[in-house]
Structure formats: C-alpha cells, structure tokens
Amino acid sequence: MKIPRDQNLHSQSFLSDKLEFVWVFQEKTGILKFVFGVQKNGLCYIEFAKIDSVGCYIDDQIFFMSDIEINTLDSKLIFPYGKFPEEYNNFQNGKELIQLAVESLEYMKRC
C-alpha cells in the first residue's frame, strides 16, 4: 500500500472494519489536518481542519464528508473547492487518495 505524502503522515489506524490516515501540514496560515478513512463496507470519509499545536480544532469551518462510495471518488469530490490541494501543499489531486482507498479496501478484504 503506497501512502501518499508519507513525510506528513501523522498517524494511521488499522482496525478490523476501517483504516484511517491522518496527515498534518505546517502552513503559513497555521497547522492543517487532513483525515482520510476507508471502511470495510466500501465507504470513505474525509475531514479537513485547522488545529492548534496540541491538535485541538481552532476553526469552525471543518469540512467533513462521510459515506462516500469508493467507486464514486474523484478529485473534485475530494477537493471540492480547488483550494485544498494548495493548502495541503503536498496533495496535487485526489488520484493518490483514490488509489489508497482501493488498496486499503483490498487489504481489509484479505484480512
């Protein structure tokens, strides 16, 4: 499984029913957190947030999507406003995350 932007990977959780990846980026505007989860039932969730130095949310504008079917994932859905790849400077588009979702689901089905 190739994890994109692993230099910014903060944590990952491998549970029996889901895999979750958390990236943290230090940016000019503060610390940004990006969460991508894949569930064994084929659904994904995504969260974007600004956090403080201890990980608490400091911005009311948290973007969260859940129950996204893997086969409907595309770059525009992952980064709907276009600015997220720029803010999360190491994500160029959603293609790497789509591949991670597919590989994660295959991994969970084997386990």
C-alpha positions in Angstrom: 0.0 0.0 0.0 1.5 3.3 -1.1 0.7 6.1 1.3 0.9 9.5 -0.4 2.8 12.3 1.2 4.1 10.0 3.9 6.5 12.6 5.2 3.5 14.5 6.5 1.7 11.3 7.8 0.9 11.9 11.5 -0.8 8.7 12.3 -2.6 5.7 10.9 -5.1 3.3 12.4 -5.7 -0.2 11.1 -8.8 -1.6 12.7 -10.8 -4.6 11.6 -13.6 -2.5 10.0 -11.7 0.6 8.8 -8.3 2.1 8.0 -7.7 5.8 8.9 -4.8 8.0 7.8 -4.1 11.4 9.3 -1.7 14.0 7.7 -0.6 17.2 9.4 0.8 20.1 7.4 2.5 23.2 8.8 1.4 26.1 6.6 1.6 29.9 6.7 -2.0 30.0 8.0 -1.3 27.5 10.8 -1.4 23.8 11.2 -3.8 21.9 8.9 -5.1 18.4 9.5 -6.4 16.1 6.8 -8.1 12.8 7.7 -9.0 10.1 5.2 -10.7 6.9 6.3 -11.7 3.8 4.4 -14.3 1.4 5.8 -14.6 -2.3 5.0 -18.1 -1.8 3.6 -16.6 0.3 0.8 -17.4 3.8 2.2 -14.9 6.6 2.9 -14.8 9.7 4.9 -12.8 12.9 4.7 -12.1 15.7 7.1 -10.2 18.9 6.7 -9.5 21.1 9.8 -7.2 23.8 11.2 -5.8 22.7 14.5 -3.6 24.2 17.3 -0.2 22.8 18.4 -1.8 20.2 20.6 -4.3 19.0 18.0 -7.5 20.8 19.1 -9.7 22.3 16.4 -9.5 26.1 16.2 -11.6 26.8 13.1 -15.3 26.4 12.9 -15.1 25.6 9.2 -14.3 21.9 9.4 -15.1 20.2 6.2 -16.3 16.6 6.6 -17.8 14.2 4.2 -18.8 10.6 5.2 -20.4 7.7 3.4 -18.7 8.3 0.1 -18.6 5.1 -2.1 -15.1 4.3 -3.2 -16.3 3.8 -6.8 -17.6 7.4 -6.9 -14.5 9.0 -5.5 -12.9 11.6 -7.8 -10.5 14.5 -7.4 -13.3 17.1 -7.5 -15.2 15.3 -4.7 -12.1 15.0 -2.5 -11.1 18.6 -3.1 -14.4 20.3 -4.0 -13.3 23.9 -3.8 -10.0 23.6 -5.5 -8.1 25.3 -2.7 -7.5 22.3 -0.6 -4.6 20.8 -2.7 -2.9 24.2 -2.5 -3.4 24.5 1.3 -2.4 20.9 1.8 0.6 21.6 -0.2 1.7 18.1 -0.9 -1.5 16.8 -2.4 -1.6 17.6 -6.1 -5.0 16.0 -6.7 -7.2 13.2 -5.3 -5.8 10.4 -7.5 -3.3 9.2 -4.9 -6.1 9.1 -2.3 -8.4 7.2 -4.6 -5.6 4.6 -5.2 -5.0 4.4 -1.4 -8.8 3.8 -0.9 -8.8 1.0 -3.4 -5.7 -0.6 -1.9 -7.0 -0.2 1.6 -10.3 -1.9 0.8 -8.4 -4.8 -0.9 -6.2 -5.1 2.2 -9.2 -5.2 4.6 -11.0 -7.8 2.5 -7.9 -10.1 2.6 -7.6 -9.8 6.4 
